């Protein structure tokens, strides 16, 4: 009985990874933002505004699910090095 239980456990362990499914979402290539504007806030903070190209806006309007867009901003002061260029 112990051998049957162990062999059943081994079979289940070997078959379990085969049940994984591929991601159904399609991969898209996004265009860069059209423009970036910065304005000061009342408390000394900076507000960034990105102007999105039409391709991103169409993608956001066409999709039924919620879409997250993440941007990485890099900067430099005058002719100095880029902040995140390491």
GUMI-632706 format. One record per residue: residue number from 1; residue in one letter; x, y, z of N, C-alpha, C in turn. Coordinates in Angstrom, 3 decimals, always signed. Layout:
<atoms>
> n|res|n_u|n_v|n_w|ca_u|ca_v|ca_w|c_u|c_v|c_w
> NUM|a|X|Y|Z|X|Y|Z|X|Y|Z .
...
</atoms>
This chain:
<atoms>
> n|res|n_u|n_v|n_w|ca_u|ca_v|ca_w|c_u|c_v|c_w
> 1|x|+0.823|-1.189|+0.000|+0.000|+0.000|+0.000|+0.870|+1.257|+0.000 .
> 2|x|+1.963|+1.200|+0.739|+2.865|+2.342|+0.802|+3.510|+2.601|-0.553 .
> 3|x|+3.858|+1.521|-1.268|+4.464|+1.680|-2.588|+3.481|+2.319|-3.568 .
> 4|x|+2.214|+1.935|-3.493|+1.214|+2.520|-4.378|+1.033|+4.007|-4.088 .
> 5|x|+1.013|+4.356|-2.821|+0.857|+5.759|-2.434|+2.043|+6.586|-2.904 .
> 6|x|+3.245|+6.065|-2.705|+4.452|+6.782|-3.132|+4.484|+6.923|-4.647 .
> 7|x|+4.154|+5.856|-5.375|+4.172|+5.943|-6.834|+3.076|+6.885|-7.342 .
> 8|x|+1.931|+6.934|-6.679|+0.892|+7.884|-7.052|+1.363|+9.315|-6.815 .
> 9|x|+2.015|+9.555|-5.696|+2.540|+10.891|-5.394|+3.591|+11.314|-6.417 .
> 10|x|+4.470|+10.408|-6.791|+5.503|+10.719|-7.786|+4.859|+11.046|-9.131 .
> 11|x|+3.856|+10.274|-9.524|+3.156|+10.542|-10.789|+2.480|+11.911|-10.765 .
> 12|x|+1.835|+12.232|-9.665|+1.179|+13.535|-9.565|+2.185|+14.680|-9.591 .
> 13|x|+3.313|+14.499|-8.929|+4.350|+15.532|-8.921|+4.918|+15.736|-10.318 .
> 14|x|+5.086|+14.655|-11.064|+5.620|+14.771|-12.422|+4.599|+15.346|-13.405 .
> 15|x|+3.319|+15.106|-13.183|+2.289|+15.600|-14.090|+1.844|+17.028|-13.781 .
> 16|x|+2.043|+17.484|-12.579|+1.550|+18.798|-12.165|+2.086|+19.944|-13.024 .
> 17|x|+3.381|+20.033|-13.374|+3.846|+21.153|-14.214|+3.220|+21.155|-15.606 .
> 18|x|+2.764|+20.037|-16.097|+2.136|+19.983|-17.414|+0.778|+20.651|-17.465 .
> 19|x|+0.223|+20.995|-16.329|-1.082|+21.643|-16.285|-0.993|+23.159|-16.420 .
> 20|x|+0.188|+23.707|-16.541|+0.349|+25.152|-16.681|-0.084|+25.588|-18.075 .
> 21|x|-0.711|+26.737|-18.145|-1.185|+27.270|-19.417|-0.433|+28.543|-19.759 .
> 22|x|-0.315|+28.819|-21.040|+0.357|+30.037|-21.492|-0.548|+31.241|-21.253 .
> 23|x|+0.069|+32.397|-21.174|-0.663|+33.635|-20.988|-1.498|+33.925|-22.236 .
> 24|x|-2.743|+34.301|-22.042|-3.631|+34.548|-23.171|-3.471|+35.941|-23.758 .
> 25|x|-2.843|+36.843|-23.035|-2.758|+38.221|-23.494|-1.742|+38.353|-24.622 .
> 26|x|-2.081|+39.199|-25.561|-1.162|+39.416|-26.669|-0.126|+40.459|-26.274 .
> 27|x|+1.029|+40.322|-26.825|+2.116|+41.250|-26.553|+2.039|+42.402|-27.549 .
> 28|x|+2.189|+43.605|-27.055|+2.131|+44.777|-27.931|+3.383|+45.609|-27.737 .
> 29|x|+3.744|+46.345|-28.768|+4.844|+47.293|-28.693|+4.241|+48.687|-28.621 .
> 30|x|+4.618|+49.427|-27.612|+4.047|+50.752|-27.399|+4.944|+51.833|-27.977 .
> 31|x|+4.315|+52.875|-28.499|+5.062|+54.043|-28.971|+5.477|+54.885|-27.774 .
> 32|x|+6.464|+55.727|-27.995|+6.916|+56.601|-26.914|+5.899|+57.721|-26.699 .
> 33|x|+5.861|+58.311|-25.502|+4.949|+59.427|-25.260|+5.254|+60.585|-26.206 .
> 34|x|+4.207|+61.297|-26.606|+4.374|+62.409|-27.545|+5.026|+63.615|-26.894 .
> 35|x|+4.718|+63.850|-25.652|+5.271|+65.022|-24.990|+5.274|+64.857|-23.484 .
> 36|x|+6.092|+65.659|-22.840|+6.200|+65.655|-21.382|+6.193|+67.098|-20.922 .
> 37|x|+5.324|+67.415|-19.995|+5.317|+68.751|-19.419|+5.403|+68.628|-17.905 .
> 38|x|+6.027|+69.609|-17.294|+6.219|+69.630|-15.843|+5.706|+70.963|-15.329 .
> 39|x|+4.933|+70.915|-14.258|+4.487|+72.161|-13.637|+4.637|+72.045|-12.123 .
> 40|x|+4.914|+73.157|-11.466|+5.086|+73.110|-10.006|+3.733|+73.056|-9.301 .
> 41|x|+3.736|+72.399|-8.158|+2.537|+72.330|-7.332|+2.590|+73.364|-6.221 .
> 42|x|+1.541|+73.423|-5.437|+1.472|+74.400|-4.346|+2.446|+74.079|-3.220 .
> 43|x|+2.715|+72.801|-2.993|+3.583|+72.392|-1.899|+5.033|+72.181|-2.313 .
> 44|x|+5.431|+72.665|-3.476|+6.807|+72.498|-3.929|+7.046|+71.230|-4.723 .
> 45|x|+6.020|+70.411|-4.913|+6.186|+69.181|-5.687|+6.094|+69.491|-7.179 .
> 46|x|+6.488|+68.538|-7.979|+6.418|+68.674|-9.431|+5.378|+67.702|-9.972 .
> 47|x|+4.547|+68.178|-10.863|+3.548|+67.341|-11.525|+4.003|+67.078|-12.949 .
> 48|x|+4.111|+65.799|-13.299|+4.498|+65.401|-14.647|+3.243|+65.047|-15.435 .
> 49|x|+3.194|+65.512|-16.680|+2.070|+65.167|-17.552|+2.632|+64.623|-18.851 .
> 50|x|+2.242|+63.387|-19.172|+2.664|+62.749|-20.414|+1.530|+62.830|-21.422 .
> 51|x|+1.850|+63.277|-22.622|+0.880|+63.272|-23.709|+1.059|+61.969|-24.467 .
> 52|x|+0.013|+61.150|-24.485|+0.098|+59.822|-25.089|-0.195|+59.890|-26.584 .
> 53|x|+0.486|+59.067|-27.388|+0.153|+58.992|-28.816|-1.187|+58.277|-29.021 .
> 54|x|-1.742|+58.424|-30.203|-3.050|+57.830|-30.500|-3.042|+56.311|-30.384 .
> 55|x|-1.910|+55.667|-30.677|-1.863|+54.200|-30.618|-2.088|+53.692|-29.194 .
> 56|x|-1.546|+54.379|-28.210|-1.750|+53.968|-26.813|-3.188|+54.246|-26.387 .
> 57|x|-3.725|+55.379|-26.804|-5.101|+55.701|-26.440|-6.084|+54.713|-27.068 .
> 58|x|-5.839|+54.291|-28.307|-6.699|+53.290|-28.948|-6.618|+51.954|-28.207 .
> 59|x|-5.421|+51.571|-27.806|-5.249|+50.320|-27.070|-5.991|+50.368|-25.741 .
> 60|x|-5.928|+51.488|-25.054|-6.605|+51.614|-23.767|-8.121|+51.611|-23.936 .
> 61|x|-8.618|+52.170|-25.020|-10.069|+52.207|-25.245|-10.603|+50.881|-25.767 .
> 62|x|-9.780|+50.112|-26.487|-10.223|+48.847|-27.071|-10.256|+47.706|-26.063 .
> 63|x|-9.389|+47.724|-25.090|-9.262|+46.611|-24.148|-10.401|+46.624|-23.138 .
> 64|x|-10.847|+45.439|-22.775|-11.894|+45.304|-21.766|-11.312|+45.295|-20.358 .
> 65|x|-10.098|+44.798|-20.233|-9.467|+44.709|-18.922|-8.747|+46.006|-18.594 .
> 66|x|-8.390|+46.140|-17.337|-7.632|+47.301|-16.893|-6.197|+47.187|-17.386 .
> 67|x|-5.643|+48.286|-17.873|-4.287|+48.293|-18.420|-3.411|+49.167|-17.530 .
> 68|x|-2.218|+48.668|-17.250|-1.235|+49.424|-16.481|-0.085|+49.793|-17.396 .
> 69|x|+0.263|+51.065|-17.439|+1.425|+51.533|-18.184|+2.445|+52.035|-17.179 .
> 70|x|+3.636|+51.496|-17.248|+4.704|+51.905|-16.344|+5.795|+52.586|-17.158 .
> 71|x|+6.234|+53.736|-16.704|+7.278|+54.486|-17.382|+8.471|+54.633|-16.460 .
> 72|x|+9.648|+54.611|-17.029|+10.871|+54.894|-16.285|+11.410|+56.219|-16.796 .
> 73|x|+11.556|+57.162|-15.894|+12.053|+58.485|-16.260|+13.509|+58.607|-15.844 .
> 74|x|+14.310|+59.131|-16.735|+15.725|+59.357|-16.464|+16.006|+60.835|-16.712 .
> 75|x|+16.940|+61.405|-15.982|+17.240|+62.816|-16.157|+18.724|+63.064|-15.970 .
> 76|x|+19.123|+64.241|-16.426|+20.488|+64.699|-16.190|+20.453|+66.203|-16.016 .
> 77|x|+21.445|+66.729|-15.344|+21.541|+68.162|-15.109|+22.609|+68.715|-16.038 .
> 78|x|+22.194|+69.651|-16.893|+23.068|+70.256|-17.909|+23.750|+69.168|-18.736 .
> 79|x|+25.086|+69.150|-18.777|+25.809|+68.147|-19.560|+26.334|+67.009|-18.687 .
> 80|x|+25.790|+66.839|-17.506|+26.241|+65.788|-16.600|+25.761|+64.413|-17.037 .
> 81|x|+26.072|+63.400|-16.240|+25.662|+62.035|-16.597|+24.169|+61.821|-16.333 .
> 82|x|+23.619|+60.829|-17.006|+22.242|+60.439|-16.748|+22.161|+59.818|-15.357 .
> 83|x|+21.081|+60.055|-14.652|+20.931|+59.595|-13.272|+20.935|+58.065|-13.167 .
> 84|x|+20.237|+57.367|-14.070|+20.111|+55.914|-13.959|+20.918|+55.179|-15.013 .
> 85|x|+21.941|+55.786|-15.544|+22.777|+55.149|-16.566|+23.946|+54.456|-15.872 .
> 86|x|+23.672|+53.328|-15.244|+24.714|+52.622|-14.490|+24.848|+51.218|-14.977 .
</atoms>
